[in-house]
Amino acid sequence: MALTQDNMAQVILAAPIGICVTSAAGLFELVNPAYCELYGYREEELLGRHFTLVVPEANRQTLSELHDRFIAGGADQEVTAEWEVQCKGGEARHILANAARIVDPGGAVRKVTYVVDITERKQMERRLDFLARCDELTGLLNRRAGLAHLEEEVARSQRYGVALSVAACDLDHFKQVNDRHGHAAGDRVLREAAARMVQALRQQDQVIRMGGEEFLVVLPCTALEDACLAMERLRLSLSALPIGELRQTLSVGVAELRQGETMAALLERADRALYRAKAQGRDLVIQASP
């Protein structure tokens, strides 16, 4: 049995996904219950209003222009795209929208849009991206992402002849914190130490958690002497205030990239300087040997 216009409207209203029909002017002509539920509006609050009512204000002009080109036939007859939308209460959500351009027997052009809420999927994607790049405990770049960042900085330094320094850092006697006070206290120390390190450094500097109590600081456009001064300030700021009831100190080895040096060689010199800082009593900043 062929679908009549009335039957088609009933199908749209009963559909489990959000569907709306807008006029050539962009005004809502039909919205089904699933569409209203997604956005938090009643049907009568949408009908006759411009579709950009459910679009963040910053994107309304762009979406309106895209709609006009679509209606005029300047775009494909059917398009699929992801968009951020805005519910009645101001909540932002993400949708996958499939739009079709239709022409009725009288020649009037309309747009039918099928909407699927993909907010949870986008949140999961962001979460997975965060976990792939960042250390979950401290929010810093993890070892893999951090070394990729350093590799880019090394290439940039070698290409343009600008200074680059790195600092290998260890929280002193950290194992004793876990042994004496428990892993929850150890986690608290790591989080607070990471936050203080970020706060003490410049915005362009990058703090990386290499694992355990080991950190790496990447200081672009920074020569060795200035890098040592920056790390000395960081060391003092960390040891000046206890974390809870615990006083935490930092041992640091600093190295500046040499012309033609590989990333591995740079890191090895910084690590050797760190070992010297530990051997000399800890709570020190030591320059790498040239």
C-alpha positions as a printed NumPy array, in Angstrom:
array([[ 0.   ,  0.   ,  0.   ],
       [ 1.424,  3.373, -0.973],
       [ 1.934,  5.858,  1.799],
       [-0.325,  8.872,  1.688],
       [ 0.723, 12.251,  2.984],
       [-1.249, 11.625,  6.178],
       [ 0.325,  8.21 ,  6.641],
       [ 3.801,  9.683,  6.087],
       [ 3.154, 12.24 ,  8.83 ],
       [ 2.122,  9.425, 11.193],
       [ 5.326,  7.512, 10.394],
       [ 7.405, 10.596, 11.179],
       [ 5.572, 11.203, 14.461],
       [ 6.057,  7.59 , 15.564],
       [ 9.744,  7.376, 14.59 ],
       [12.17 ,  6.635, 17.476],
       [14.692,  9.196, 16.203],
       [14.255, 12.957, 16.053],
       [12.803, 14.234, 12.786],
       [11.93 , 17.77 , 11.786],
       [10.676, 19.389,  8.584],
       [11.66 , 22.992,  7.935],
       [10.454, 25.379,  5.276],
       [12.659, 27.104,  2.719],
       [12.824, 30.006,  5.17 ],
       [14.154, 27.667,  7.87 ],
       [10.982, 27.608,  9.975],
       [ 9.873, 24.45 , 11.754],
       [ 6.789, 22.98 , 10.044],
       [ 6.815, 19.567, 11.744],
       [ 8.681, 18.113, 14.715],
       [ 8.098, 14.637, 16.056],
       [ 7.995, 13.713, 19.781],
       [11.542, 12.282, 19.717],
       [12.851, 15.6  , 18.378],
       [11.012, 17.548, 21.083],
       [12.286, 15.186, 23.791],
       [15.892, 15.595, 22.633],
       [15.776, 19.386, 22.83 ],
       [13.404, 19.738, 25.795],
       [10.826, 21.838, 23.917],
       [ 7.119, 21.287, 23.462],
       [ 5.877, 21.016, 19.889],
       [ 4.104, 24.376, 20.041],
       [ 7.319, 26.064, 21.207],
       [ 9.095, 25.   , 18.006],
       [ 6.537, 25.204, 15.226],
       [ 6.891, 28.422, 13.282],
       [10.264, 29.24 , 14.879],
       [13.571, 29.303, 13.012],
       [15.553, 26.078, 13.307],
       [18.597, 27.94 , 14.695],
       [16.667, 28.174, 17.966],
       [18.363, 24.849, 18.849],
       [21.813, 25.931, 17.627],
       [24.422, 27.673, 19.837],
       [24.322, 31.405, 19.131],
       [27.913, 31.484, 17.841],
       [27.008, 28.99 , 15.084],
       [23.612, 30.354, 14.04 ],
       [24.811, 32.524, 11.166],
       [26.897, 29.709,  9.69 ],
       [24.11 , 27.134,  9.951],
       [21.587, 29.577,  8.493],
       [23.805, 30.228,  5.477],
       [24.353, 26.492,  4.951],
       [20.609, 25.96 ,  5.086],
       [19.963, 28.653,  2.463],
       [22.529, 27.145,  0.074],
       [21.085, 23.703,  0.672],
       [17.543, 24.871, -0.105],
       [18.724, 26.743, -3.209],
       [20.278, 23.571, -4.568],
       [23.839, 24.81 , -4.107],
       [24.594, 21.751, -1.995],
       [24.043, 18.012, -2.354],
       [20.501, 16.713, -2.181],
       [21.422, 14.863,  1.015],
       [24.098, 15.644,  3.584],
       [25.215, 14.087,  6.87 ],
       [27.183, 15.984,  9.499],
       [27.876, 16.158, 13.231],
       [26.842, 19.314, 15.074],
       [26.757, 20.72 , 18.556],
       [23.237, 21.771, 19.5  ],
       [21.667, 23.51 , 22.473],
       [18.688, 22.284, 24.459],
       [16.021, 24.513, 25.969],
       [17.75 , 24.526, 29.354],
       [21.086, 25.534, 27.774],
       [22.617, 22.053, 27.852],
       [24.957, 21.335, 24.943],
       [24.574, 18.037, 23.125],
       [26.077, 16.483, 20.002],
       [23.973, 15.124, 17.168],
       [24.453, 13.283, 13.917],
       [22.111, 14.985, 11.451],
       [21.108, 13.676,  8.042],
       [19.309, 16.283,  5.926],
       [17.375, 15.667,  2.722],
       [16.102, 18.332,  0.327],
       [12.597, 17.58 , -0.941],
       [10.281, 19.335, -3.392],
       [ 6.509, 18.887, -3.126],
       [ 4.194, 18.668, -6.173],
       [ 3.574, 22.405, -5.921],
       [ 7.291, 23.152, -6.245],
       [ 7.819, 24.206, -2.594],
       [11.23 , 23.187, -1.244],
       [11.633, 21.823,  2.278],
       [14.354, 20.195,  4.317],
       [13.78 , 17.001,  6.282],
       [16.362, 16.383,  8.995],
       [16.861, 13.11 , 10.851],
       [18.678, 13.555, 14.155],
       [20.479, 11.005, 16.343],
       [21.846, 12.001, 19.754],
       [25.545, 11.008, 19.851],
       [26.488, 12.93 , 23.008],
       [27.536,  9.821, 24.943],
       [29.598,  8.61 , 21.99 ],
       [31.413, 11.956, 21.758],
       [32.066, 11.919, 25.494],
       [33.515,  8.419, 25.19 ],
       [35.684,  9.508, 22.261],
       [37.035, 12.43 , 24.298],
       [37.631, 10.134, 27.249],
       [39.517,  7.631, 25.107],
       [41.564, 10.433, 23.543],
       [42.407, 11.736, 27.024],
       [43.457,  8.282, 28.217],
       [45.556,  7.756, 25.093],
       [47.461, 11.001, 25.612],
       [47.292, 11.855, 29.286],
       [48.116, 10.369, 32.654],
       [44.799,  9.761, 34.395],
       [46.049, 10.585, 37.895],
       [47.764, 13.917, 37.201],
       [46.252, 15.034, 33.883],
       [49.76 , 15.517, 32.457],
       [50.885, 14.122, 29.125],
       [51.786, 10.456, 29.505],
       [55.119,  8.983, 28.465],
       [54.094,  8.09 , 24.925],
       [52.452, 11.403, 24.093],
       [55.143, 13.328, 25.955],
       [57.986, 11.757, 24.   ],
       [56.115, 12.441, 20.751],
       [55.844, 16.088, 21.836],
       [59.559, 16.207, 22.666],
       [60.428, 14.658, 19.305],
       [58.552, 17.493, 17.579],
       [60.352, 20.093, 19.709],
       [63.742, 18.54 , 18.935],
       [63.005, 18.649, 15.201],
       [61.853, 22.276, 15.473],
       [64.939, 23.254, 17.457],
       [67.297, 21.598, 14.982],
       [65.461, 23.072, 11.99 ],
       [65.335, 26.675, 13.181],
       [68.389, 26.774, 15.438],
       [66.48 , 27.724, 18.587],
       [67.419, 26.56 , 22.059],
       [65.699, 23.619, 23.727],
       [66.267, 22.201, 27.197],
       [64.796, 19.282, 29.102],
       [64.759, 18.411, 32.789],
       [64.528, 14.876, 34.168],
       [62.87 , 15.027, 37.605],
       [62.295, 12.578, 40.456],
       [60.325, 13.083, 43.662],
       [62.797, 12.181, 46.4  ],
       [62.153,  9.143, 48.623],
       [58.703,  8.742, 47.16 ],
       [58.578,  5.018, 47.913],
       [58.623,  5.9  , 51.617],
       [55.449,  7.941, 51.162],
       [53.604,  4.897, 49.84 ],
       [55.139,  2.556, 52.412],
       [54.47 ,  4.755, 55.44 ],
       [51.276,  6.571, 54.489],
       [49.61 ,  4.376, 51.869],
       [48.989,  4.665, 48.151],
       [46.133,  7.15 , 48.577],
       [48.587,  9.579, 50.193],
       [51.088,  8.822, 47.437],
       [48.512,  9.629, 44.779],
       [47.686, 12.893, 46.546],
       [51.371, 13.853, 46.565],
       [51.726, 13.054, 42.857],
       [48.656, 15.101, 41.921],
       [49.684, 18.105, 44.008],
       [53.324, 17.945, 42.886],
       [52.231, 17.819, 39.237],
       [49.922, 20.805, 39.73 ],
       [52.674, 22.839, 41.39 ],
       [55.125, 21.995, 38.63 ],
       [52.707, 23.221, 35.966],
       [51.972, 26.361, 37.993],
       [55.657, 27.175, 38.511],
       [56.536, 26.945, 34.81 ],
       [55.595, 28.908, 31.706],
       [52.553, 28.09 , 29.634],
       [54.715, 26.904, 26.719],
       [56.66 , 24.494, 28.94 ],
       [55.382, 20.929, 29.034],
       [55.411, 18.678, 32.096],
       [55.226, 14.953, 31.322],
       [54.675, 12.092, 33.725],
       [57.094,  9.423, 32.605],
       [55.887,  6.889, 35.169],
       [55.793,  6.491, 38.942],
       [57.425,  9.525, 40.534],
       [59.425, 10.382, 37.383],
       [58.668, 13.522, 35.386],
       [60.145, 15.181, 32.327],
       [59.951, 18.908, 31.68 ],
       [60.338, 20.234, 28.121],
       [61.419, 23.89 , 27.954],
       [61.272, 25.271, 24.391],
       [63.39 , 28.284, 23.412],
       [65.321, 27.953, 26.663],
       [69.09 , 27.706, 27.034],
       [70.725, 25.631, 29.762],
       [71.342, 28.406, 32.277],
       [67.784, 29.726, 32.087],
       [66.406, 26.187, 32.265],
       [68.402, 25.553, 35.441],
       [67.067, 28.767, 36.986],
       [63.5  , 27.755, 36.103],
       [63.938, 24.311, 37.604],
       [65.542, 25.78 , 40.714],
       [62.463, 27.949, 41.215],
       [60.304, 24.879, 40.727],
       [62.365, 22.863, 43.235],
       [62.071, 25.61 , 45.847],
       [58.339, 26.066, 45.309],
       [57.755, 22.353, 45.753],
       [59.803, 22.011, 48.933],
       [58.587, 25.273, 50.502],
       [55.075, 24.065, 51.289],
       [54.159, 20.612, 52.602],
       [51.633, 18.513, 50.726],
       [49.276, 17.734, 53.569],
       [51.636, 16.794, 56.372],
       [54.354, 15.638, 53.968],
       [57.32 , 17.69 , 52.784],
       [58.354, 16.643, 49.309],
       [61.624, 17.489, 47.561],
       [62.735, 17.132, 43.975],
       [65.954, 16.029, 42.266],
       [66.525, 17.406, 38.755],
       [68.937, 16.868, 35.888],
       [68.916, 19.513, 33.135],
       [70.324, 19.214, 29.614],
       [70.286, 21.514, 26.588],
       [69.987, 20.074, 23.09 ],
       [73.214, 20.209, 21.114],
       [73.425, 20.696, 17.363],
       [72.737, 17.387, 15.621],
       [71.99 , 15.57 , 18.88 ],
       [69.249, 12.936, 18.942],
       [66.39 , 12.954, 21.388],
       [67.659,  9.739, 22.967],
       [71.099, 11.252, 23.582],
       [69.55 , 14.395, 25.079],
       [67.425, 12.354, 27.469],
       [70.385, 10.19 , 28.448],
       [72.436, 13.259, 29.439],
       [69.518, 14.626, 31.469],
       [69.122, 11.259, 33.22 ],
       [72.819, 11.115, 34.068],
       [72.591, 14.593, 35.592],
       [69.573, 13.425, 37.613],
       [71.517, 10.449, 38.958],
       [74.288, 12.827, 39.997],
       [71.757, 14.972, 41.844],
       [70.575, 11.903, 43.736],
       [74.116, 10.779, 44.47 ],
       [74.996, 14.216, 45.87 ],
       [72.191, 14.16 , 48.433],
       [68.991, 14.842, 46.439],
       [66.892, 18.048, 46.466],
       [69.27 , 19.475, 43.866],
       [69.298, 20.78 , 40.297],
       [72.342, 19.534, 38.348],
       [73.442, 20.515, 34.849],
       [74.262, 17.752, 32.376],
       [77.869, 17.389, 31.328],
       [78.539, 18.812, 27.877]])
